[in-house]
Structures are given as C-alpha cells and as structure tokens.
Amino acid sequence: MKKFLAMLLLGSALSASASVNINNINMLIQKNHAGWIARDNSISRMSDIEIKRLLGSTDRPTGNALFEDRNKANESMDWRNVNGTNWLGSVMNQGNCGSCVAFAAVATLEATYRINSGLTWLIPSFSPQQLFNCGGGACDYGWQPSSAASMLKKQGIVDAACAPYESGSTGQDVQCKKNFCENQAERTYKITGSNSPSFAGGSATKVKEALKKGPLVTTLTVYEDFLVYSSGIYKSVSRKSVGGHAVSLVGFNDDGRYWIVRNSWGADWGENGFIRVSYDDKSGIADNTWAYQTAAEDNYISIQSPASHEYVSGSKVIQVALAKAAPSEVVIKGDTDSINTVACQSANTACELSVDTTSLKDGRYEVYAKSNSKISQVRDFLVLNHEPTTTILFTGASGIDLKKPQSGRIEFDIDVKAIPVIPQKVTFYVEDSKGLVVAKRVTDEVVEQMRLGFRTNTVPNGTYTLYYTAETPFAGKMVTAVSNKEVITTKN
C-alpha cells in the first residue's frame, strides 16, 4: 500500500467559498485534452461545510501510480454487467454526513456477498448507520476503511431495517446501541476476513485480479473538479484538493485505460452515480484497496417482495426465494401488532404468499422468511390503507432571523409529524417573485426532526419564497403536505 498521511479529512484546506467555476474547469479540460465533461450539479452548489460532510475518508493516497504490466493482454471487468447480470445494488446517497467509508464498505460487502453466493436474485441490504457509528466514525471527521474492515470482521453489521440511515438528513451522529432492534444478535453478519490487494507497493495487475472476484473499497484524494464530474473518463485538471473520499471500485477497462467507480452521492451525480477514472489520474484511486471475504452458506433465503421500505395497501404478494428447496414460513411483525407466522404452501425454491393488509393496522412492519435453521434478512415495509395526515413546519436554525437579509449558507430545522407513517420524501422549493421555482432539492431519508441547508448565493440577490413539501404514496397517488412559506431577501 502506498504510504499516505492519515489526516482528519474534515480539517483539510477548503477556501472560504466552495463555489466551483464550471466554465474555467471546462476550459482546462479542453486545454489539457482531458476528454471529459463537467457540469453544474447539486454538489457544486454546496457550501464548504456540506462538501466537507461528503469527504469523510481520513485515508488520503499520495497519488503515486501503481506499477502496470504493459505486456499483459488488455482486459476489462464491470460488475454492473457480467453476462447480462448487474451484481451491484442501487446507488446510495450518504447525504449530510461524512460517512463515505461506511457507504463504500456496505456497497462492496453487499456485492461481494451476492457474487459469492452465485445467486442473481439475492439482494442483501446492510446498515451503513450501525457500521459507521458503532465502528468509531463521526459525521464531522469521517472514518478509515481499515477500521471498517475490522468492524465487519469482529463485531459485524446488521441489516438496514434494523438500523435505518438517519444521519444524512439530520447531519447528526447516531449513538451506537447494543440493540438497534430487539433481535440484533441474530441479525448481525460478519465477514470472515479482508485483505489489501495493493498492499506494500502492489501492482495494478494485482488490483485487477482482485476485482475479478468482486468490488473493492478504495480511497482517493478529491480535487475540486471531481465534484462537478458529469461524464467521460475523468482525469483531474484542478490543482486544488479538497479532501479524502472512499468509494467502491467495481471494474476496469484496459482499452479505455480507466477504473469504474461507484460513488455514494446519489444517482443524479456523474454517470448515474458512477465515474470512470483514468489510470493516469493523480487522485491515487486504487492505490489503497480493501477486499472482503465471505463464507459460503449451505442455503440462502431471501424476501424478494416487498422491497425495503415499500408502501403497500390492499392485497400484497410476499415473495420468498431459496437456493435449495425446503419448507419455509413467513414472519410478519408490526411495531405494535403481535407476530404473525404463515407457512408457505410450497417446498420449492420459490414461494408466494398473498397477505390482506387491510387486516393489519396502518404502520411500519418487518417481514422475514425462515427455513429450518436459516433466516432471511429482514425487510421493512409500510402498510397504508387510510389516507395519511401529515404536517411539516420549518424555522431558521440556530436563531436565524429570516426577516433579515440572508447571505451564504443558512440552515433550517424541519419538523415532520405524520400519522400513521413517515412520508417517503421531503422536497425544498425556492420560488422567485414571479412564482417560478428557481431551486429545488429532494431528500428521501425522512425522519421526524431534520436539519437541511440552503446556499443563498446559488440564486441572484432578490426576494424569494421558501417552503417544503412532504409526499407519501397512497392509493396510486402522492399525498402532499405543504409547509409554512417564508419570504426572505438574499444579499450576497
């Protein structure tokens, strides 16, 4: 592994303004024949504090290129498409917290677990929240990939339904608990080991050979042009570094001379949440890597439907899949209801069970399947057979007087009260004096108490109306609650 200085990332050098000049960067791209495209996005409009919250790896590689065997025949590997199968989960969004290491670790673990099972239908879902906060990470200063690997082996990780992710919406750490859920020990998974393919000056060939077995956690030094990457093969043209970041390395292409990287900034960043990084980039991508080992199991069982956090009403078909045929049963447990256990009527490798959700109280439920001594991961879903009642209110955080002219970044405290279930998403709107929406931001990790920010210099000086909406899917439509509206004047 290349030597690097382990720094507290969130103390890295960022100027007073984090605005990125897209035109200047695109001019540098053309001048250097870099061949990629930069575009304005939600990341480029963030403040210094928000950008710091994205870059939470305290590992910052030096950027020394790995030794490359030029005599080796060109190869490629992309875990998004191996004989037509995408072995990766959905791109995630870490939100307002320096938890990138946990998200890179979870993305890598989920893919590794699935690949090693050999089952295309197996879709594991682990908790970055529990891994991050119980492993010693914090939103304000990040974490280390080596610590994540150690945590996964020694203490393990629970499923996402046991410890849902909240820090992205609140910007606050969650206290580690011995019982995020009542049966946490049964829901904890441990890897059997980890290794670093690039350890002690490893070659690019070793990293590529490791990638053929599954994705890897890796780190990079982020330069400001990385923030505004849109498409193409990235090779930095900026001089200014803004911090360290952890991502999941999911492939490579020798013909194009690039690594394929899965980020954790949402699917609207880059190429649907991914970036192709040149072998010759100075960021140090793939210099430091971590691979996970998982044990083979005698059988696999999984809830295929409902999906995690799905809103359901009326009759719902619960689908169970097994790697080997065996009798199985489905267990449904509500936050207030007693446990309901129903035997599947089939001993095959698939089972479907129709549940009339109108017999259940509206609210949050967990479902899992078990067969002999094997238990599936838990999925949570929300039953909603009556139209929800939701209120959403916001105020200026930390005593901000919204009646006074505002500049820079301001924060709001948002209070969401919902009966019987929490909304699916919260959206922030900025309207100009003509009633036109000039800024919008969606948050899909909704909790009752949230803190979100607005960078006032993303719009021209003037008068604007601000408000939030909370949306909940019900009966084939979205039920929308609108917050109070506040008129502010921006003066930057």
SVG drawing of the C-alpha trace seen along z (x, -y; Angstrom):
<svg xmlns="http://www.w3.org/2000/svg" viewBox="-59 -42 65 71">
<polyline fill="none" stroke="black" stroke-width="0.4" points="0.0,0.0 1.3,-3.4 2.3,-5.5 0.0,-8.3 -0.6,-10.8 -3.7,-9.9 -5.3,-13.3 -8.5,-14.4 -10.2,-15.0 -12.7,-17.5 -9.9,-19.8 -8.5,-19.8 -7.9,-23.0 -11.0,-24.5 -11.3,-28.1 -13.9,-30.4 -16.1,-29.8 -16.6,-26.3 -18.2,-27.5 -16.7,-25.8 -16.3,-27.7 -17.6,-25.3 -16.6,-27.4 -13.0,-27.6 -12.9,-23.8 -14.3,-23.0 -11.7,-25.4 -8.9,-23.5 -10.4,-20.2 -10.2,-21.3 -6.8,-22.9 -5.4,-19.6 -7.4,-17.4 -8.7,-15.6 -11.8,-14.4 -14.5,-14.5 -17.4,-16.9 -18.0,-19.0 -21.5,-20.2 -23.1,-22.2 -24.9,-19.8 -26.2,-19.6 -22.6,-19.0 -21.1,-22.1 -23.8,-24.3 -22.9,-23.1 -21.2,-25.2 -17.8,-24.4 -19.4,-22.7 -21.6,-20.5 -18.7,-19.5 -16.7,-18.6 -19.5,-16.4 -19.2,-14.4 -15.5,-13.7 -15.1,-11.6 -12.1,-9.3 -9.1,-10.0 -7.1,-8.0 -5.7,-10.2 -3.5,-8.4 -0.4,-10.1 -1.4,-9.6 1.7,-7.6 0.7,-5.4 0.5,-1.6 3.0,0.4 1.4,1.5 2.3,4.6 2.2,3.3 3.0,6.8 -0.3,8.2 -3.2,8.6 -5.9,6.0 -8.8,7.0 -12.0,5.5 -14.3,6.2 -17.6,4.4 -19.7,5.9 -22.7,3.9 -22.8,6.3 -21.4,9.8 -23.1,11.9 -26.1,9.6 -26.3,9.6 -25.8,6.5 -24.4,7.7 -24.5,4.3 -27.2,2.8 -28.8,-0.6 -26.6,-3.7 -26.9,-5.2 -26.7,-8.8 -24.7,-9.5 -26.3,-12.9 -25.2,-15.5 -22.6,-13.3 -19.0,-12.3 -20.0,-8.6 -18.5,-7.8 -16.3,-5.0 -19.4,-3.2 -21.2,-3.5 -18.2,-2.3 -17.9,0.7 -21.6,1.5 -21.7,1.3 -18.6,3.5 -19.9,6.0 -23.4,6.3 -21.9,7.0 -19.3,9.5 -21.9,11.4 -24.2,11.7 -21.3,12.6 -20.0,15.3 -23.5,16.8 -23.7,17.1 -27.4,16.2 -28.6,13.3 -31.8,12.9 -30.1,12.4 -30.2,8.7 -28.7,8.1 -29.2,4.8 -26.8,3.8 -26.8,0.8 -24.2,-1.9 -25.6,-3.7 -24.7,-1.0 -21.4,-0.2 -20.3,-3.9 -21.3,-4.9 -20.5,-1.7 -17.2,-1.5 -16.0,-4.9 -16.9,-7.1 -18.5,-10.6 -20.1,-12.9 -17.7,-15.8 -14.5,-13.9 -15.2,-10.7 -13.6,-7.3 -10.9,-4.9 -11.5,-1.9 -9.2,0.3 -11.4,-0.4 -14.5,0.6 -12.9,3.9 -12.0,4.6 -15.5,3.8 -17.1,6.0 -15.0,9.0 -15.0,8.5 -18.4,7.0 -20.3,7.4 -23.1,5.4 -26.9,5.5 -29.5,5.3 -30.7,1.9 -34.1,2.4 -32.6,2.9 -30.7,-0.4 -32.1,-2.7 -29.9,-5.5 -30.7,-8.9 -27.5,-11.0 -27.8,-12.1 -31.0,-14.0 -30.0,-15.3 -26.2,-15.8 -26.0,-14.3 -24.4,-11.1 -26.5,-8.3 -25.5,-6.8 -24.3,-3.2 -26.7,-0.7 -26.4,2.9 -30.0,3.3 -30.9,1.1 -33.6,3.9 -34.7,6.4 -33.1,9.4 -29.9,7.7 -27.6,10.6 -29.5,12.9 -29.4,10.1 -25.7,9.5 -23.5,10.6 -19.7,10.9 -17.1,11.3 -14.5,14.0 -11.6,11.7 -10.2,8.9 -7.1,8.1 -5.4,5.3 -4.6,6.2 -2.5,3.1 -0.6,3.6 3.2,2.8 3.5,1.3 1.1,3.7 0.7,3.6 -2.4,2.6 -2.4,6.2 -3.0,7.4 -5.8,5.0 -7.4,6.1 -7.1,9.7 -8.8,9.0 -11.6,7.1 -12.4,10.2 -13.5,11.8 -15.6,8.8 -15.6,5.0 -13.1,3.4 -13.2,0.4 -10.7,-2.3 -9.8,-5.8 -8.8,-8.9 -7.8,-12.5 -10.6,-14.6 -9.7,-17.7 -12.4,-20.3 -13.2,-19.3 -14.2,-15.8 -17.2,-17.5 -18.6,-18.6 -17.9,-15.4 -20.7,-14.6 -19.4,-12.1 -16.4,-10.7 -13.1,-9.4 -12.1,-11.6 -8.5,-12.9 -8.2,-15.9 -7.2,-19.3 -7.5,-21.1 -4.7,-21.9 -6.9,-22.4 -7.5,-19.3 -10.5,-19.4 -10.3,-16.2 -10.2,-12.4 -13.0,-10.2 -13.9,-6.5 -15.7,-4.7 -16.3,-1.2 -14.1,-0.1 -16.3,2.1 -14.4,2.6 -11.7,1.6 -11.2,1.3 -7.7,1.6 -8.7,0.5 -10.0,-2.8 -7.4,-2.8 -9.9,-3.6 -11.2,-2.3 -15.0,-2.1 -16.1,-3.6 -19.4,-3.6 -19.9,-6.8 -22.3,-7.5 -23.7,-10.9 -26.9,-9.7 -27.8,-8.5 -28.0,-12.1 -24.3,-12.7 -21.8,-11.6 -22.8,-8.7 -25.9,-7.6 -23.9,-7.6 -20.7,-6.2 -17.5,-7.7 -14.7,-6.3 -11.3,-7.4 -8.2,-7.3 -5.3,-5.0 -3.2,-8.2 -5.2,-10.3 -3.3,-11.9 -6.1,-11.2 -4.5,-7.9 -7.6,-5.9 -6.9,-2.1 -3.6,-2.8 -5.2,-1.7 -7.7,1.1 -9.6,3.5 -11.3,6.8 -13.8,8.7 -14.1,12.4 -17.5,14.0 -18.2,17.6 -20.2,20.0 -23.6,20.9 -25.5,24.2 -28.6,22.4 -29.8,18.9 -33.2,17.5 -34.5,14.0 -37.6,11.9 -38.0,10.7 -41.1,8.7 -41.9,6.3 -38.9,4.1 -37.2,2.4 -39.3,-0.5 -42.1,0.1 -45.5,-1.5 -48.3,1.1 -52.1,1.3 -54.8,3.8 -53.6,7.3 -49.8,7.7 -48.0,10.7 -44.9,11.6 -42.3,13.5 -39.7,15.7 -36.7,17.3 -34.4,20.1 -31.3,21.6 -32.3,25.1 -35.9,26.4 -37.1,26.6 -40.3,25.9 -40.4,22.3 -42.6,19.8 -43.0,16.1 -43.0,14.0 -44.6,10.5 -44.1,8.3 -45.5,4.8 -44.3,2.2 -47.5,2.6 -49.0,5.8 -48.2,9.3 -46.1,11.6 -47.9,13.4 -46.4,16.5 -47.7,18.1 -46.4,21.3 -45.6,21.2 -47.7,23.7 -44.7,24.8 -41.5,26.6 -39.9,25.5 -37.2,22.8 -39.8,20.1 -42.9,19.3 -45.6,16.6 -48.0,15.7 -50.9,13.2 -51.5,11.0 -54.6,8.9 -53.0,5.8 -56.5,4.4 -56.4,6.8 -53.3,5.1 -53.1,1.7 -51.5,-1.0 -47.9,-1.4 -44.4,0.0 -43.8,3.7 -40.9,6.1 -41.0,9.3 -38.6,12.2 -38.6,15.8 -37.2,18.9 -36.5,22.4 -35.2,24.9 -32.5,23.0 -31.9,20.5 -33.4,17.0 -33.5,14.4 -32.6,10.7 -35.4,8.6 -37.2,6.2 -39.3,3.3 -42.5,2.1 -45.2,-0.4 -48.9,0.5 -51.2,-2.4 -54.8,-1.7 -56.1,-5.0 -55.1,-8.4 -52.2,-9.8 -52.3,-13.0 -49.0,-14.9 -47.8,-18.4 -44.5,-19.9 -43.1,-23.1 -39.7,-24.7 -37.9,-27.5 -34.5,-29.1 -31.9,-27.1 -29.7,-28.4 -31.8,-31.5 -31.6,-32.8 -34.0,-35.7 -35.4,-35.1 -36.8,-38.6 -33.3,-40.0 -31.3,-39.8 -29.6,-36.5 -26.2,-35.6 -24.1,-32.5 -25.4,-29.2 -28.4,-29.1 -29.9,-26.1 -33.5,-25.2 -34.9,-22.9 -37.7,-20.9 -40.4,-19.2 -42.4,-16.4 -45.5,-15.0 -47.1,-12.1 -49.9,-9.7 -49.7,-6.8 -46.4,-6.5 -43.5,-8.8 -43.5,-10.4 -41.4,-9.0 -39.6,-12.2 -39.3,-15.9 -38.7,-18.5 -37.4,-22.0 -38.6,-24.8 -37.3,-28.3 -39.7,-30.5 -38.8,-33.9 -41.1,-36.9 -42.9,-35.6 -43.7,-32.3 -41.2,-30.3 -39.3,-27.6 -35.6,-28.5 -34.1,-25.9 -35.3,-22.5 -33.8,-19.8 -35.2,-16.3 -34.4,-14.4 -35.6,-10.7 -34.3,-9.8 -37.1,-11.3 -37.1,-11.5 -39.3,-13.5 -36.6,-16.1 -34.4,-17.2 -31.8,-19.9 -31.2,-20.9 -29.4,-23.9 -29.8,-26.3 -26.9,-28.2 -28.4,-31.6 -25.7,-32.5 -26.9,-29.8 -29.6,-32.4 -29.3,-36.1 -29.9,-38.6 -33.6,-39.3 -36.7,-38.2 -37.8,-34.6 -40.4,-32.4 -39.2,-29.2 -41.2,-26.1 -41.1,-22.4 -43.4,-19.6 -43.8,-16.1 -45.0,-13.4 -46.5,-10.0 -47.6,-7.4 -51.2,-6.2 -53.8,-4.5 -51.7,-5.1 -51.1,-8.8 -48.9,-11.1 -50.5,-12.7 -48.7,-16.0 -48.4,-18.2 -47.1,-21.8 -45.2,-23.6 -45.4,-27.2 -44.0,-29.6 -41.3,-32.1 -40.2,-35.1 -36.6,-36.0 -34.3,-38.5 -30.8,-37.3 -27.9,-39.8 -24.5,-38.3"/>
</svg>
